[in-house]
Amino acid sequence: MSKESLEHLCDYIQVTLSPEDIYWLTDELIVRTLKREQPRPYTVEELRERVAESERQIAEGRCKSAEESLAELEAMFADEEAMTEPYENQHF
C-alpha cells in the first residue's frame, strides 16, 4: 500500500473512530503484528537439513575456523581504532 493510501486511511480512522477506539485499534494492530513476526520453531527435519548443509560446507572448506573469524574481527577493530586515534587528542 502506498504511503499516500496509508495517510488517507489514517485520516479516515481519525475522523471516524473515537479516541478510545483508536487506542484499541492501535494496540490490536501491534499485538497482531508481533504474533505474525514471531519466529516459528524449526521442525526436526529442518534442523537435520541445516546440520547436513553445514557439514557439507565444512567438508568443502567453505567455512572459517573460530580462530580465523577472531583474527578478522581483531583486524577490523584495530583498523577502526587506528582511524580514530588522530582525532582523540584534538580539541574542537
C-alpha positions, 0 to 999 in steps of 0.5 A, a space after each residue: 500500500 502506498 504511503 499516500 493510501 496509508 495517510 488517507 486511511 489514517 485520516 479516515 480512522 481519525 475522523 471516524 473512530 473515537 479516541 478510545 477506539 483508536 487506542 484499541 485499534 492501535 494496540 490490536 494492530 501491534 499485538 497482531 503484528 508481533 504474533 505474525 513476526 514471531 519466529 516459528 520453531 524449526 521442525 526436526 527435519 529442518 534442523 537435520 537439513 541445516 546440520 547436513 548443509 553445514 557439514 557439507 560446507 565444512 567438508 568443502 572448506 567453505 567455512 572459517 575456523 573460530 580462530 580465523 573469524 577472531 583474527 578478522 574481527 581483531 583486524 577490523 577493530 584495530 583498523 577502526 581504532 587506528 582511524 580514530 586515534 588522530 582525532 582523540 587528542 584534538 580539541 574542537 
